[in-house]
């Protein structure tokens, strides 16, 4: 990854004890190794969100273009269900909360199967910001041909570098997703699922980590995700905390807003949330 000169992201040492009820319990088959190492770093009693790529799906074409019609594989269905069961059985967090998901079938199925694994059947809200066009692409007629021509990794890097027509500013894409998560935070002690795609997750993480170029080593695997929570403060005053691949990070939201303004964009384009109050 290539760092920007002035980074507002910092690694954070967690002083919380590991949250797993049984940390030596075997992980579900085919689950990315990073997920269990991240679980061991989670704090307790937060409004936790798991922003995850969907489970194992059928193969895409050689340029990284995955049709929205591609379903989960049988192994992917088993993985999603077993991962939901593992989380419910080994975290001191309740998954008994509605989920949000891309409206694409493999993402909805992932959320539903994870709920089933946890012994639940909750509403799954379809969110347009968790699919494209949405968080990154604003003009698919312009952006889609470029995507097919240069491939997914080059597409994301050009997006991060502000060199791609038909898309949002990278800060705006990250802030719009943060706003979505902020507005949908569960109650304390609960874990909400947000299921999406590799392109959105990779771009979001790059913005949060303040980098302008990624490679295939940074690319999220299927059923790999980032755990996220916020300060209990108004959005613009809050910090976003997240655990990705066994590291804990904190990013002040005002640093993202400042980066967006310095890029020459007006805040009225952002999907900033209203004040959130919890009962």
C-alpha positions as CSV (number, residue, x, y, z in Angstrom):
1,X,0.0,0.0,0.0
2,X,1.1,3.6,-0.7
3,X,0.7,6.0,2.2
4,X,-0.4,9.6,1.8
5,X,2.1,12.1,3.3
6,X,-0.1,13.2,6.2
7,X,-2.0,10.3,7.6
8,X,-4.7,10.7,10.2
9,X,-5.1,7.0,10.7
10,X,-3.4,5.3,13.6
11,X,-3.0,1.8,15.0
12,X,-4.5,1.4,18.4
13,X,-3.5,-1.0,21.1
14,X,-6.6,-2.5,22.6
15,X,-6.6,-2.9,26.4
16,X,-9.7,-5.1,26.3
17,X,-9.5,-8.8,27.1
18,X,-10.2,-11.1,24.2
19,X,-14.0,-11.3,23.7
20,X,-14.2,-14.9,22.6
21,X,-16.0,-17.2,25.0
22,X,-13.9,-20.1,23.7
23,X,-11.0,-18.6,21.7
24,X,-9.5,-22.0,20.8
25,X,-12.7,-23.2,19.1
26,X,-11.9,-24.2,15.5
27,X,-12.8,-21.7,12.8
28,X,-15.3,-22.7,10.2
29,X,-13.8,-24.4,7.1
30,X,-12.8,-21.9,4.4
31,X,-13.0,-18.8,6.6
32,X,-10.1,-16.4,6.0
33,X,-7.6,-16.7,8.8
34,X,-7.7,-13.0,9.5
35,X,-11.2,-13.1,10.9
36,X,-10.3,-15.1,14.0
37,X,-7.2,-13.0,14.7
38,X,-9.5,-9.9,14.4
39,X,-12.1,-11.4,16.8
40,X,-9.5,-11.7,19.5
41,X,-9.0,-7.9,19.4
42,X,-12.6,-6.8,19.7
43,X,-13.7,-4.6,22.6
44,X,-16.8,-5.5,24.7
45,X,-20.2,-3.8,24.9
46,X,-20.0,-1.7,21.7
47,X,-22.4,-1.1,18.9
48,X,-20.5,-3.4,16.6
49,X,-20.8,-3.8,12.9
50,X,-19.3,-6.5,10.7
51,X,-18.9,-5.0,7.2
52,X,-18.2,-8.1,5.2
53,X,-17.8,-9.4,1.7
54,X,-20.3,-12.2,0.8
55,X,-19.4,-15.8,1.1
56,X,-17.9,-18.1,-1.5
57,X,-19.5,-17.6,-5.0
58,X,-19.1,-19.1,-8.4
59,X,-16.1,-18.0,-10.4
60,X,-16.0,-14.6,-12.3
61,X,-14.4,-14.0,-15.6
62,X,-10.6,-13.5,-15.9
63,X,-10.7,-9.7,-15.6
64,X,-12.4,-9.7,-12.2
65,X,-15.9,-9.0,-13.6
66,X,-18.4,-10.9,-11.5
67,X,-21.9,-10.9,-12.8
68,X,-24.5,-10.0,-10.2
69,X,-26.2,-13.3,-11.2
70,X,-23.4,-15.4,-9.8
71,X,-24.7,-17.4,-6.7
72,X,-23.0,-18.7,-3.7
73,X,-21.5,-22.1,-4.0
74,X,-22.6,-25.0,-1.8
75,X,-19.4,-24.5,0.3
76,X,-20.2,-20.8,0.4
77,X,-23.6,-21.5,1.9
78,X,-22.2,-23.8,4.5
79,X,-19.5,-21.3,5.4
80,X,-22.0,-18.4,5.8
81,X,-24.2,-20.5,8.1
82,X,-21.3,-21.9,10.1
83,X,-19.7,-18.4,10.5
84,X,-22.9,-17.0,11.9
85,X,-23.1,-20.0,14.3
86,X,-19.5,-19.4,15.4
87,X,-20.0,-15.7,16.0
88,X,-23.2,-16.3,18.0
89,X,-21.5,-19.0,20.1
90,X,-18.2,-17.4,20.8
91,X,-18.8,-13.6,21.1
92,X,-20.4,-11.8,24.0
93,X,-22.5,-10.0,21.3
94,X,-26.0,-10.7,20.3
95,X,-26.7,-11.0,16.5
96,X,-30.4,-10.6,17.2
97,X,-30.7,-7.4,15.1
98,X,-31.7,-6.6,11.6
99,X,-29.1,-6.8,8.9
100,X,-28.3,-4.6,5.9
101,X,-27.1,-5.9,2.6
102,X,-26.4,-5.3,-1.0
103,X,-29.6,-6.2,-2.9
104,X,-27.7,-8.7,-5.0
105,X,-28.7,-12.3,-4.3
106,X,-25.4,-13.7,-3.0
107,X,-25.1,-10.9,-0.4
108,X,-28.7,-11.4,0.8
109,X,-28.2,-15.1,1.0
110,X,-25.0,-14.6,3.0
111,X,-26.8,-12.4,5.5
112,X,-29.8,-14.8,5.7
113,X,-27.5,-17.9,6.2
114,X,-25.4,-16.2,8.8
115,X,-28.7,-15.3,10.7
116,X,-29.9,-18.9,10.4
117,X,-26.5,-20.1,11.7
118,X,-27.0,-17.9,14.7
119,X,-30.5,-19.3,15.2
120,X,-32.2,-16.1,14.0
121,X,-34.6,-14.8,11.3
122,X,-34.3,-11.0,11.2
123,X,-35.2,-8.5,8.5
124,X,-32.5,-7.8,5.9
125,X,-32.7,-4.3,4.5
126,X,-31.5,-3.9,1.0
127,X,-29.1,-0.9,0.8
128,X,-28.2,0.7,-2.5
129,X,-25.0,2.1,-1.0
130,X,-23.7,-1.5,-0.6
131,X,-23.8,-2.2,-4.4
132,X,-22.7,-0.4,-7.6
133,X,-23.8,2.0,-8.8
134,X,-23.9,3.4,-5.2
135,X,-20.9,4.1,-3.1
136,X,-18.4,4.5,-5.8
137,X,-20.0,4.8,-9.2
138,X,-22.4,7.6,-10.1
139,X,-22.6,7.2,-13.9
140,X,-22.4,3.5,-14.8
141,X,-22.6,4.3,-18.6
142,X,-19.2,6.0,-18.2
143,X,-17.6,3.9,-15.5
144,X,-18.6,0.3,-16.5
145,X,-16.8,0.2,-19.9
146,X,-13.6,1.4,-18.1
147,X,-14.1,-1.3,-15.5
148,X,-14.3,-4.0,-18.1
149,X,-11.3,-2.7,-20.0
150,X,-8.8,-2.2,-17.2
151,X,-9.9,-4.7,-14.6
152,X,-11.1,-4.4,-11.1
153,X,-7.8,-3.6,-9.3
154,X,-6.8,-0.9,-11.7
155,X,-10.3,0.5,-11.5
156,X,-10.2,0.8,-7.7
157,X,-6.7,2.4,-7.8
158,X,-7.8,5.0,-10.3
159,X,-10.9,5.7,-8.2
160,X,-8.6,6.2,-5.1
161,X,-6.4,8.5,-7.1
162,X,-9.3,10.6,-8.4
163,X,-8.6,9.6,-12.0
164,X,-11.8,8.0,-13.0
165,X,-14.8,9.6,-14.6
166,X,-18.3,8.6,-13.6
167,X,-17.4,8.0,-9.9
168,X,-17.5,9.9,-6.6
169,X,-14.6,11.4,-4.9
170,X,-12.9,8.7,-2.8
171,X,-13.5,10.6,0.5
172,X,-17.2,11.0,-0.4
173,X,-17.5,7.2,-1.0
174,X,-15.9,6.4,2.3
175,X,-18.0,9.0,4.2
176,X,-21.2,7.9,2.6
177,X,-20.6,4.4,3.8
178,X,-19.6,5.6,7.3
179,X,-22.8,7.6,7.4
180,X,-24.8,4.5,6.5
181,X,-23.2,2.5,9.3
182,X,-23.5,5.3,11.8
183,X,-27.2,5.6,11.2
184,X,-27.7,1.8,11.4
185,X,-25.7,1.2,14.6
186,X,-27.3,-1.5,16.7
187,X,-27.9,-1.3,20.5
188,X,-24.8,-1.8,22.7
189,X,-23.8,-5.3,23.0
190,X,-25.2,-6.2,19.6
191,X,-23.5,-7.1,16.3
192,X,-25.0,-6.0,13.0
193,X,-24.2,-7.6,9.7
194,X,-23.5,-5.4,6.6
195,X,-22.9,-7.6,3.6
196,X,-21.4,-6.2,0.4
197,X,-18.9,-6.8,-2.4
198,X,-15.1,-6.8,-2.7
199,X,-14.9,-3.6,-4.7
200,X,-16.7,-1.5,-2.0
201,X,-14.9,-3.1,0.9
202,X,-11.5,-2.7,-0.7
203,X,-12.1,1.0,-1.6
204,X,-13.6,1.7,1.8
205,X,-10.6,0.2,3.6
206,X,-8.2,2.1,1.5
207,X,-9.9,5.4,2.3
208,X,-10.0,4.5,6.0
209,X,-6.3,3.6,5.9
210,X,-5.4,6.7,4.0
211,X,-3.8,5.0,1.0
212,X,-4.1,5.7,-2.7
213,X,-2.9,2.4,-4.1
214,X,-3.6,-1.2,-3.2
215,X,-2.5,-4.6,-4.6
216,X,-3.9,-8.1,-4.7
217,X,-2.5,-8.8,-1.2
218,X,-4.8,-6.1,0.1
219,X,-7.9,-7.4,-1.6
220,X,-10.6,-8.8,0.7
221,X,-11.3,-12.5,0.4
222,X,-14.8,-13.9,0.2
223,X,-16.3,-13.9,3.7
224,X,-13.6,-11.6,5.0
225,X,-14.7,-8.4,6.7
226,X,-13.9,-5.5,8.9
227,X,-15.3,-5.0,12.4
228,X,-16.3,-1.4,13.1
229,X,-17.7,0.8,15.8
230,X,-18.0,4.5,16.7
231,X,-17.7,6.9,19.6
232,X,-21.1,7.8,21.1
233,X,-20.7,11.3,19.7
234,X,-22.3,13.3,16.8
235,X,-21.1,12.1,13.5
236,X,-18.6,14.9,12.7
237,X,-17.1,14.7,16.2
238,X,-16.8,10.9,16.3
239,X,-14.0,8.6,15.5
240,X,-14.4,5.3,13.7
241,X,-12.6,2.3,15.2
242,X,-12.0,-0.8,13.1
243,X,-10.3,-4.1,13.2
244,X,-8.9,-5.4,9.9
245,X,-6.6,-8.4,9.6
246,X,-5.5,-8.5,13.2
247,X,-4.9,-4.8,13.7
248,X,-6.9,-2.2,15.5
249,X,-7.2,1.3,13.9
250,X,-8.9,4.6,14.7
251,X,-9.8,7.3,12.2
252,X,-11.3,10.6,13.2
253,X,-14.2,11.4,10.9
254,X,-13.4,15.0,10.8
255,X,-10.1,14.1,9.1
256,X,-12.0,12.5,6.3
257,X,-14.3,15.5,6.0
258,X,-11.3,17.8,5.9
259,X,-9.7,15.7,3.1
260,X,-13.0,15.9,1.2
261,X,-13.1,19.7,1.5
262,X,-9.5,20.1,0.5
263,X,-10.2,18.1,-2.6
264,X,-12.5,21.0,-3.6
265,X,-15.9,19.4,-3.1
266,X,-18.8,20.9,-1.2
267,X,-20.2,19.0,1.8
268,X,-23.8,19.3,0.5
269,X,-23.0,16.3,-1.7
270,X,-22.4,14.1,1.3
271,X,-25.0,11.8,2.8
272,X,-24.3,13.1,6.3
273,X,-26.6,11.5,8.9
274,X,-29.0,13.4,11.2
275,X,-28.3,13.2,14.9
276,X,-28.7,9.6,16.0
277,X,-30.5,9.0,19.3
278,X,-30.8,5.5,20.9
279,X,-33.5,4.4,23.3
